[in-house]
């Protein structure tokens, strides 16, 4: 049972550590250095290295040597590391890691073997004064080999994130190599610990760890992925929102951490793998990542890194022998890790600049090394002097990594493929509609669904998954197969709800993590309806944007047409931006030019004559701008639209029309230019018991012979 005094000290420890870590971290950011340097320095300042020398009484009261007090603070720190690795896993691109797997393996091999051999050599030549009370020379040398071989995944992850490098190829290689070094390092530590305790290597224990690790990894990415998908899907189905998804995310990570800990590995390794699996789930809520990232980077990770610095007593470096051998170990550790990673990168045929960055990035040892040193001290393999040497190596390599990594990658664009991928990701991240999210296509396999599938396959981001969804009975399998075949080049899943009404089934499916719903409009308009009962109800109730496709008069029902001339109005609204994204993507994929139109509307003669009698506020709203201002506004709107087209790789032409009716001008322009596809935006409203798309959109649906795509946004929708 904790005493009142222990709790008081604990709360004060957290307060002082967090204040110092955040303060120094902010200072580091102001001088363009990662916050992790300041967070580590906070621990050094508050620990025996500085505060303990200046005011031993204050330091011993605030951070007592009481094992219970130390365990309390350590548990909070490790929770910070745990959350940091979940966030890192969520941000890890599994597909990219798979593509870079061979390269990462070669880098990991080089960055492990050479430091281990160098550590073994150093361990054999260090003076006897550094050996622990019960350490044999061979055991001490093996321990130093382990200490030099390991890399600190939490530190590396924080540095890469703060330098905004997580989406770079080099970052994924560093993370994969660090993960491999970390795992093998902990296995080696288990071997050395067993040898130190019993004088012999526990072969059975090592075999169990290796077997358990293989089963854990295989299960995580197969059965584990299915379980995670099922849990997150159920949370969405029950409208649990981001809070339910966050709970599931943390629980899964805790379970995975406990599992890897039981295998003799770090719990944070399990958190990292769990993060990858959770981030790979198509049912994950996007808000989970931002929520975890905020609490981790502002509170938990700073406490972890400050706590790591707190354990070091650099005052021991006043001993000439300790500082001399500390410098030698630091030099050998840094040079061997750098050389090993660089040699591995050359075998992996990576560019020299990336090889330099790998050597620098993998050199960070951080708090993981301090844990290794603590284990060595507790087993009497190390004494206070050798413990300080290992801690010095951990702290200095962690502080070296951020500025050196920034310098190594300054101005480095990477390969052409990487630059194109990053640009594509940036563009998709800025889009309001065309993002790499899943698309839901409800269908009974009819010709309108076939056309909608064709247009959406062309417009939607490449590689994004489509779910072909049908509901009710008597759905023709061969018709659905024709629609499915349109999406042959992208991932597709097929769902069917036989026992439910179509609308209810679609709305239940819509909450499962989709970006939009696409539907084909029926050919025959139902009296009193906008389109049909189901489509009207879907437009009214959908929580997502709906992309409705209506086939043009000259398009054969069973054909997959190629469009030659596209038109999209530029209206300067968010739904208008979504429609432009659709049009530009279609134009780029089909290699055709898109016509961007803006209509400047003028009041009719009757309106102008009646205007003086209108109330003043109505008259002010209705009064047209002067001609010069109207033209300026139109040109500004078109310039923004054209710039977006250029960023998306579409060839565009702009035109300004003036008239009393915007839809009539759009229709006339479409006929003049031979437009066969018009993309429109609509702000959805309810009018007379049915969805209302606006007079302009409904006028064009009624009168245009072209194929029309309407992008509707539900009330309050924003990206």
C-alpha positions in Angstrom: 0.0 0.0 0.0 1.5 3.3 -1.0 1.9 5.9 1.7 0.7 9.5 1.4 4.3 10.7 1.2 5.1 8.3 -1.7 2.0 9.5 -3.6 2.9 13.1 -3.0 6.5 12.6 -4.3 5.1 10.7 -7.3 2.8 13.5 -8.4 5.6 16.0 -7.9 8.0 13.9 -9.9 5.6 13.7 -12.8 4.9 17.5 -12.6 8.6 18.5 -12.5 9.7 16.0 -15.2 6.9 16.9 -17.6 7.5 20.7 -17.1 11.2 20.4 -17.7 10.8 18.0 -20.6 8.2 20.1 -22.4 10.1 23.3 -21.7 13.4 22.1 -23.0 11.7 20.2 -25.9 10.0 23.5 -26.9 13.4 25.3 -26.7 15.0 22.7 -28.9 12.2 23.1 -31.5 12.8 26.9 -31.5 16.4 26.3 -32.5 15.2 23.7 -35.2 16.2 20.6 -33.3 13.9 17.7 -32.4 12.2 17.9 -29.0 13.6 14.5 -28.0 17.0 16.1 -27.3 15.5 18.5 -24.8 13.4 15.8 -23.2 16.5 13.6 -22.7 18.4 16.6 -21.4 15.6 17.3 -18.9 16.3 14.0 -17.2 20.1 14.7 -17.0 19.5 18.1 -15.4 17.1 16.8 -12.8 19.0 13.6 -12.0 22.3 12.9 -10.2 24.3 14.3 -13.1 23.4 18.0 -12.4 20.7 18.5 -9.7 22.4 15.8 -7.6 25.6 17.7 -7.7 24.2 21.1 -7.1 21.6 20.1 -4.4 21.9 16.5 -3.3 19.2 16.9 -0.7 16.6 18.2 -3.1 17.5 15.5 -5.7 17.3 12.7 -3.2 13.9 13.9 -1.8 12.3 14.4 -5.2 13.8 11.3 -6.8 14.5 8.9 -3.9 16.3 5.6 -4.3 13.2 3.8 -2.8 12.5 0.8 -5.1 8.7 1.5 -5.0 9.2 5.1 -6.0 11.5 4.2 -8.8 9.1 1.5 -10.0 6.1 4.0 -10.1 8.0 6.4 -12.2 9.5 3.7 -14.5 6.0 2.3 -15.1 4.7 5.7 -16.4 7.8 6.0 -18.6 7.3 2.6 -20.1 3.7 3.3 -20.7 4.9 6.4 -22.7 7.2 4.1 -24.8 4.4 1.7 -25.3 2.1 4.4 -26.7 4.9 5.8 -28.8 5.3 2.4 -30.5 1.6 2.1 -31.1 1.6 5.4 -32.9 4.7 4.4 -34.8 3.0 1.1 -35.9 -0.1 3.0 -37.0 2.0 5.2 -39.2 4.0 2.4 -40.7 3.2 1.6 -44.3 3.1 -2.2 -44.4 3.0 -2.4 -48.2 6.0 -0.1 -48.4 7.9 -2.2 -45.8 7.1 -5.4 -47.9 8.5 -3.7 -51.0 11.6 -2.7 -49.1 11.9 -5.9 -47.1 15.0 -7.3 -48.8 16.8 -4.0 -48.5 15.8 -3.6 -44.9 17.1 -7.1 -44.1 20.5 -6.4 -45.6 20.8 -3.2 -43.7 19.7 -4.9 -40.4 22.3 -7.6 -40.9 25.1 -5.2 -41.5 24.0 -2.9 -38.6 23.9 -5.8 -36.2 26.8 -8.1 -37.1 29.6 -5.5 -37.2 28.6 -3.7 -33.9 28.3 -7.1 -32.2 31.8 -8.2 -33.3 33.2 -4.8 -32.3 31.4 -5.0 -28.9 32.8 -8.4 -28.3 36.3 -7.2 -29.0 36.0 -4.1 -26.7 34.6 -6.3 -24.0 37.7 -8.5 -24.0 40.2 -5.6 -23.8 38.5 -3.3 -21.2 40.3 -3.2 -17.9 39.2 -5.5 -15.1 38.0 -2.4 -13.1 34.9 -2.4 -15.4 33.8 -5.9 -14.7 31.0 -6.6 -12.3 31.5 -8.4 -9.0 30.5 -11.8 -10.4 31.2 -11.4 -14.1 33.5 -13.7 -16.1 35.4 -12.0 -18.9 33.5 -14.0 -21.6 30.1 -13.0 -20.1 31.1 -9.4 -19.9 32.3 -9.4 -23.5 29.0 -10.9 -24.7 27.1 -8.3 -22.7 29.1 -5.5 -24.4 28.4 -7.1 -27.8 24.7 -7.0 -27.0 24.9 -3.4 -25.8 26.6 -2.2 -29.0 24.4 -4.2 -31.3 21.0 -3.0 -30.1 19.1 0.0 -31.5 16.4 2.0 -29.7 13.2 1.8 -31.7 11.3 4.3 -29.5 14.0 7.0 -29.9 14.4 6.4 -33.6 10.6 6.5 -34.1 10.3 9.8 -32.2 13.2 11.4 -34.2 11.8 10.3 -37.5 8.3 11.6 -36.6 9.6 15.0 -35.4 11.7 15.4 -38.6 8.6 14.6 -40.6 10.3 11.6 -42.3 7.9 8.8 -41.5 6.5 8.5 -45.0 9.9 8.5 -46.6 11.4 5.2 -47.9 14.5 5.7 -45.7 12.3 6.0 -42.6 10.6 2.7 -43.3 13.9 0.9 -43.9 15.3 2.4 -40.6 12.3 1.3 -38.7 12.3 -2.2 -40.1 16.1 -2.6 -39.5 15.8 -1.2 -36.0 12.9 -3.6 -35.2 15.1 -6.5 -36.4 18.1 -5.3 -34.4 15.9 -4.7 -31.4 14.4 -8.2 -31.5 17.7 -10.0 -32.0 19.3 -7.8 -29.3 16.7 -8.8 -26.7 17.2 -12.5 -27.6 21.0 -12.0 -27.1 20.3 -10.3 -23.8 18.3 -13.3 -22.7 21.2 -15.6 -23.6 23.7 -13.5 -21.7 21.4 -13.2 -18.7 21.0 -16.9 -18.6 24.7 -17.4 -18.9 25.4 -14.9 -16.1 22.9 -16.5 -13.7 23.6 -20.2 -14.3 26.9 -20.3 -16.1 25.3 -21.9 -19.1 23.2 -20.9 -22.1 19.5 -21.8 -21.8 19.0 -23.4 -25.2 15.4 -24.4 -24.4 14.5 -20.9 -23.4 16.0 -19.4 -26.6 14.2 -22.0 -28.7 10.9 -21.2 -27.1 11.4 -17.4 -27.7 12.3 -17.9 -31.3 9.3 -20.3 -31.9 7.0 -18.0 -30.0 8.2 -15.0 -32.0 7.6 -16.7 -35.3 4.1 -17.8 -34.3 3.3 -14.3 -32.9 4.3 -12.6 -36.2 2.5 -15.1 -38.4 -0.6 -15.0 -36.2 -0.6 -11.2 -36.0 -0.8 -10.6 -39.7 -3.3 -13.5 -40.4 -5.7 -14.4 -37.7 -4.9 -11.3 -35.7 -5.7 -9.0 -38.6 -9.1 -10.8 -39.0 -9.9 -10.4 -35.3 -8.9 -6.7 -35.3 -11.1 -6.1 -38.4 -14.0 -7.9 -36.8 -13.7 -5.9 -33.6 -13.4 -2.5 -35.4 -16.2 -3.4 -37.8 -18.5 -4.2 -34.9 -17.6 -0.9 -33.2 -18.5 1.0 -36.4 -21.7 -1.0 -36.8 -22.8 -0.1 -33.3 -22.0 3.6 -33.9 -19.3 3.4 -31.3 -17.3 6.2 -33.0 -13.6 7.0 -32.3 -13.9 6.3 -28.6 -14.8 2.6 -29.1 -12.0 2.3 -31.8 -9.5 3.9 -29.4 -10.5 1.5 -26.6 -10.1 -1.5 -29.0 -6.7 -0.1 -30.2 -5.2 0.2 -26.8 -6.6 -3.2 -25.6 -5.2 -5.0 -28.6 -1.9 -3.4 -28.1 -1.8 -4.3 -24.4 -2.6 -7.9 -25.2 0.1 -8.0 -27.9 2.6 -6.4 -25.5 1.8 -8.9 -22.7 2.3 -11.7 -25.2 5.7 -10.6 -26.4 6.7 -9.9 -22.9 5.9 -13.5 -21.9 8.2 -14.6 -24.8 11.1 -12.7 -23.2 10.9 -9.8 -25.6 10.0 -6.2 -25.0 6.3 -5.4 -24.6 6.9 -2.3 -26.8 7.7 -4.7 -29.6 4.3 -6.2 -29.3 2.8 -2.7 -29.3 4.6 -1.8 -32.5 3.3 -5.0 -34.3 -0.2 -4.3 -32.9 0.0 -0.8 -34.2 0.8 -2.0 -37.7 -2.1 -4.5 -37.7 -4.5 -1.9 -36.3 -3.4 0.8 -38.8 -3.8 -1.7 -41.7 -7.4 -2.4 -40.8 -9.9 -0.8 -43.3 -12.3 -0.3 -40.4 -10.0 1.8 -38.3 -11.2 5.3 -37.3 -9.0 8.1 -38.6 -9.3 10.1 -35.4 -7.6 7.3 -33.3 -4.2 8.1 -34.7 -4.5 11.9 -34.1 -5.8 11.3 -30.5 -3.0 8.9 -29.6 -0.4 11.0 -31.2 -1.5 14.1 -29.3 -1.4 12.4 -25.8 1.8 10.5 -26.6 3.9 13.4 -28.0 2.7 16.0 -25.5 2.6 14.0 -22.2 3.7 10.3 -22.2 6.7 10.3 -24.5 8.4 13.4 -22.8 8.0 11.6 -19.5 9.6 8.4 -21.0 12.6 10.3 -22.4 13.1 12.5 -19.3 12.9 9.4 -17.1 15.6 7.8 -19.3 18.0 10.7 -18.7 17.2 10.7 -15.0 18.9 7.3 -14.6 22.3 8.4 -15.8 25.0 9.7 -13.3 27.5 11.4 -15.5 29.4 12.6 -12.4 31.3 9.3 -12.5 32.9 10.6 -15.7 35.3 12.7 -13.6 37.3 9.5 -13.2 39.9 9.6 -16.0 39.7 5.9 -16.6 35.9 6.0 -16.9 35.9 9.0 -19.3 38.7 7.5 -21.4 37.0 4.1 -21.9 33.6 5.8 -22.1 34.9 7.8 -25.1 36.5 4.6 -26.6 33.2 2.7 -26.3 31.2 5.6 -27.7 33.6 5.9 -30.7 33.5 2.2 -31.4 29.7 1.9 -30.9 29.0 4.8 -33.3 31.6 3.9 -35.9 30.6 0.2 -36.0 26.9 0.9 -36.2 27.5 3.5 -38.9 29.8 1.3 -40.9 27.6 -1.8 -40.6 24.5 0.1 -41.7 26.4 1.8 -44.5 27.8 -1.5 -45.8 24.4 -3.1 -45.6 22.9 -0.2 -47.6 25.5 -0.7 -50.3 24.7 -4.4 -50.5 21.0 -3.3 -50.7 21.9 -1.0 -53.6 20.6 2.1 -51.8 21.9 5.6 -52.7 24.9 6.8 -50.7 23.0 9.6 -49.0 20.5 7.1 -47.7 23.3 4.8 -46.5 24.7 7.8 -44.5 21.2 8.4 -43.1 20.8 4.8 -42.1 24.1 4.8 -40.3 23.2 7.9 -38.4 19.6 6.9 -37.6 20.3 3.3 -36.4 23.1 4.7 -34.1 20.6 5.9 -31.5 20.4 3.6 -28.5 18.3 5.6 -26.1 16.3 4.3 -23.1 16.4 0.7 -24.4 20.2 0.7 -23.9 19.7 2.1 -20.4 17.3 -0.8 -19.6 20.0 -3.2 -20.9 22.6 -1.5 -18.7 20.2 -1.8 -15.7 19.8 -5.5 -16.4 23.6 -5.9 -16.5 24.0 -4.0 -13.3 21.4 -6.1 -11.5 23.1 -9.3 -12.6 26.5 -8.0 -11.4 27.8 -8.3 -15.0 28.4 -4.5 -14.9 29.6 -2.3 -12.0 28.9 1.4 -11.6 31.7 2.4 -13.9 30.8 0.2 -16.8 27.1 1.0 -16.2 28.0 4.7 -16.6 29.9 4.0 -19.8 26.9 2.2 -21.4 24.6 4.9 -20.3 26.9 7.6 -21.7 26.8 5.7 -25.0 23.0 5.6 -24.9 22.6 9.3 -24.1 25.2 10.7 -26.5 24.1 8.5 -29.5 20.5 9.5 -28.9 21.4 13.2 -28.9 23.7 12.8 -31.9 21.0 11.2 -34.1 18.6 14.0 -34.7 21.0 16.8 -36.0 23.1 14.3 -37.9 20.0 12.7 -39.5 18.7 16.1 -40.5 22.1 17.0 -42.0 22.4 13.7 -43.9 18.9 14.1 -45.5 18.9 17.9 -46.0 17.8 18.5 -49.6 17.6 14.8 -50.4 14.5 14.1 -52.6 15.0 10.4 -52.9 14.2 8.3 -56.0 11.8 9.5 -58.7 9.4 6.8 -57.6 9.5 8.0 -54.0 9.1 11.7 -55.0 6.1 10.8 -57.1 4.6 8.7 -54.3 5.0 11.5 -51.7 3.6 14.1 -54.1 0.6 11.8 -54.7 0.1 11.3 -51.0 0.3 15.1 -50.4 -2.3 15.7 -53.1 -4.7 13.0 -51.9 -4.3 14.4 -48.4 -5.4 17.8 -49.6 -8.4 16.5 -51.5 -11.9 16.8 -50.0 -13.3 13.8 -51.8 -10.8 11.8 -53.8 -8.9 10.2 -51.0 -7.5 6.6 -50.7 -10.6 5.6 -48.7 -12.9 2.7 -49.6 -15.8 3.3 -52.0 -19.3 1.7 -51.5 -21.2 0.8 -54.7 -24.7 -0.6 -54.0 -25.8 -2.5 -57.1 -28.2 -5.1 -58.5 -25.9 -5.4 -61.5 -27.9 -3.3 -63.9 -26.5 -1.1 -66.7 -26.6 2.1 -64.6 -24.4 0.4 -62.0 -22.1 -0.7 -64.8 -21.7 2.9 -65.9 -21.2 4.1 -62.4 -18.6 1.5 -61.8 -16.8 2.5 -65.0 -16.7 6.2 -64.0 -15.7 5.5 -60.4 -13.0 3.1 -61.4 -11.5 5.9 -63.6 -11.9 8.7 -61.1 -11.2 7.0 -57.7 -7.5 6.9 -56.4 -5.7 3.9 -57.8 -5.3 1.0 -55.3 -8.3 2.1 -53.2 -10.7 -0.7 -52.4 -14.3 -0.9 -53.6 -17.1 -2.8 -51.9 -19.8 -4.1 -54.3 -22.9 -4.3 -52.2 -26.2 -5.9 -52.9 -29.3 -6.4 -50.8 -32.5 -8.3 -51.0 -33.3 -11.4 -53.0 -33.1 -12.3 -56.7 -29.9 -10.4 -57.4 -28.6 -11.8 -60.7 -25.1 -13.2 -60.1 -24.0 -12.8 -63.8 -24.9 -9.1 -63.7 -23.0 -8.5 -60.5 -20.0 -10.3 -62.1 -20.0 -7.8 -65.0 -19.9 -4.9 -62.5 -17.1 -6.6 -60.5 -15.1 -7.1 -63.7 -14.9 -3.3 -64.2 -12.8 -3.1 -61.0 -10.3 -5.8 -62.1 -7.3 -3.6 -61.5 -8.1 -2.7 -57.8 -9.0 -4.6 -54.6 -12.7 -5.4 -54.4 -14.9 -7.1 -51.8 -18.4 -8.3 -52.4 -21.1 -8.1 -49.7 -24.7 -9.3 -49.8 -27.5 -8.8 -47.3 -30.2 -11.1 -48.4 -32.7 -10.6 -45.5 -32.8 -6.8 -45.3 -34.5 -4.0 -47.1 -32.0 -2.4 -49.6 -32.0 1.1 -48.0 -31.6 -0.2 -44.4 -28.8 -2.5 -45.6 -26.9 0.2 -47.5 -27.1 2.6 -44.5 -25.8 0.0 -42.1 -23.0 -0.8 -44.5 -22.2 2.9 -45.0 -20.9 3.4 -41.4 -18.1 0.8 -41.9 -15.4 3.2 -42.9 -16.1 4.3 -46.4 -15.3 7.6 -48.0 -18.3 7.9 -50.3 -21.2 6.0 -51.9 -21.7 5.7 -55.6 -25.1 4.9 -57.3 -26.4 4.7 -60.8 -29.6 6.6 -61.5 -32.5 4.7 -63.0 -33.5 5.5 -66.6 -37.2 5.9 -65.8 -38.1 8.8 -63.5 -40.8 7.9 -60.9 -43.6 10.5 -60.6 -43.1 12.7 -57.6 -39.5 11.5 -57.1 -36.1 13.0 -57.9 -34.8 9.7 -59.2 -36.4 6.7 -57.5 -37.7 5.8 -54.0 -34.4 4.0 -52.9 -32.0 6.6 -54.4 -34.0 9.5 -53.1 -34.1 8.0 -49.6 -30.4 7.2 -49.8 -29.6 10.8 -50.8 -31.6 12.1 -47.9 -30.2 9.7 -45.2 -26.6 9.1 -46.3 -23.9 10.1 -43.8 -21.4 10.2 -46.6 -21.1 12.0 -49.9 -23.1 10.3 -52.7 -21.8 10.2 -56.2 -24.8 9.7 -58.5 -24.3 8.8 -62.2 -27.0 9.3 -64.8 -26.4 7.9 -68.2 -26.5 10.2 -71.2 -29.0 9.8 -74.0 -26.5 8.5 -76.5 -24.8 6.0 -74.3 -25.7 2.4 -74.9 -27.0 0.6 -71.7 -24.5 -2.2 -72.0 -21.4 -0.2 -73.1 -18.4 1.1 -71.1 -18.1 4.4 -72.9 -15.0 6.5 -73.4 -15.6 10.2 -72.8 -14.0 12.8 -75.0 -15.1 16.1 -73.6 -15.7 16.9 -69.9 -17.2 20.0 -68.3 -17.2 21.0 -64.6 -18.5 24.3 -63.2 -16.2 26.3 -60.9 -18.3 27.6 -58.1 -15.8 28.1 -55.3 -17.5 25.8 -52.7 -16.3 22.6 -51.0 -18.8 20.4 -52.9 -17.7 22.3 -56.0 -14.1 21.3 -55.2 -15.2 17.7 -54.8 -16.8 17.7 -58.2 -13.6 19.3 -59.7 -11.5 16.5 -58.2 -13.8 13.9 -59.9 -13.6 15.7 -63.3 -9.9 16.2 -63.3 -9.2 12.6 -62.3 -11.5 11.4 -65.1 -9.8 13.7 -67.6 -6.3 12.6 -66.6 -7.1 8.9 -66.7 -8.8 9.2 -70.1 -6.2 11.6 -71.5 -8.8 14.3 -72.5 -9.2 18.0 -71.9 -11.6 19.3 -69.2 -13.6 22.5 -69.7 -13.9 24.6 -66.5 -16.8 27.0 -66.7 -17.9 29.9 -64.5 -21.1 31.7 -65.0 -21.6 35.3 -64.0 -25.3 35.7 -63.5 -27.1 39.0 -64.1 -30.6 40.0 -62.9 -33.3 40.0 -65.6 -34.7 43.3 -66.9 -37.8 42.8 -64.8 -35.8 42.2 -61.6 -33.8 45.4 -62.3 -37.0 47.4 -62.7 -38.5 46.0 -59.6 -35.4 46.3 -57.5 -36.0 49.9 -56.2 -39.1 48.7 -54.4 -37.4 45.9 -52.6 -36.4 46.2 -48.9 -32.9 47.6 -48.5 -31.2 44.5 -47.2 -32.7 42.4 -50.1 -31.7 45.0 -52.6 -28.1 45.0 -51.3 -27.9 41.2 -51.6 -29.4 41.2 -55.1 -27.4 44.1 -56.5 -24.8 42.9 -59.0 -21.2 43.7 -58.6 -19.7 46.3 -61.0 -18.4 44.6 -64.2 -14.8 44.9 -63.3 -15.3 43.2 -59.9 -17.5 40.5 -61.5 -14.7 39.7 -63.9 -12.1 39.7 -61.2 -14.0 37.3 -59.0 -14.7 35.0 -61.9 -11.0 35.0 -62.9 -9.9 34.3 -59.4 -12.3 31.3 -59.0 -11.2 29.9 -62.4 -7.5 30.4 -61.5 -7.9 28.3 -58.4 -9.8 25.7 -60.3 -7.1 25.6 -63.1 -4.3 25.3 -60.5 -6.0 22.3 -59.0 -6.3 20.7 -62.4 -2.6 21.2 -63.1 -1.7 19.7 -59.7 -3.8 16.7 -60.5 -2.2 16.3 -63.9 -5.3 17.2 -66.0 -5.3 19.4 -69.2 -7.8 22.2 -68.7 -9.4 25.1 -70.5 -11.4 27.8 -68.7 -14.3 29.9 -69.9 -16.4 32.7 -68.4 -20.1 33.0 -69.4 -22.5 35.7 -68.6 -26.3 35.3 -68.4 -29.4 35.4 -66.3 -29.5 31.6 -65.7 -26.3 29.6 -64.8 -27.8 26.2 -65.7 -29.0 27.5 -69.0 -25.6 28.8 -69.8 -23.9 25.6 -68.8 -26.3 23.6 -70.9 -25.7 25.9 -73.9 -21.9 25.6 -73.5 -22.1 21.8 -73.2 -24.0 21.6 -76.5 -21.7 24.1 -78.3 -18.6 22.2 -77.3 -19.9 18.7 -77.7 -19.5 17.8 -74.1 -20.4 14.2 -73.3 -19.8 14.2 -69.5 -20.8 16.9 -67.0 -19.7 16.8 -63.4 -21.8 18.8 -61.0 -21.9 19.6 -57.3 -25.0 19.8 -55.1 -25.7 20.9 -51.5 -28.4 18.5 -50.5 -31.6 19.9 -48.9 -35.1 18.6 -48.3 -38.0 20.2 -50.2 -41.6 19.0 -50.4 -40.7 15.6 -48.9 -37.9 14.7 -51.3 -34.2 15.6 -51.6 -33.6 18.8 -53.5 -30.3 19.2 -55.4 -30.8 22.8 -56.4 -32.7 24.3 -59.4 -29.5 24.3 -61.5 -28.6 20.7 -61.0 -32.1 19.4 -61.4 -32.5 21.6 -64.6 -29.5 19.9 -66.1 -30.6 16.4 -65.1 -33.9 17.1 -66.8 -32.6 18.7 -70.0 -29.0 17.6 -70.8 -28.3 14.8 -73.2 -24.8 14.3 -71.7 -23.9 11.8 -69.0 -24.1 13.6 -65.7 -22.2 12.9 -62.5 -23.6 14.7 -59.4 -21.5 14.9 -56.2 -23.8 15.5 -53.2 -22.6 16.4 -49.7 -24.8 15.6 -46.7 -25.7 18.5 -44.4 -22.7 19.6 -42.2 -20.2 17.5 -44.2 -16.7 18.8 -44.2 -13.2 17.5 -44.7 
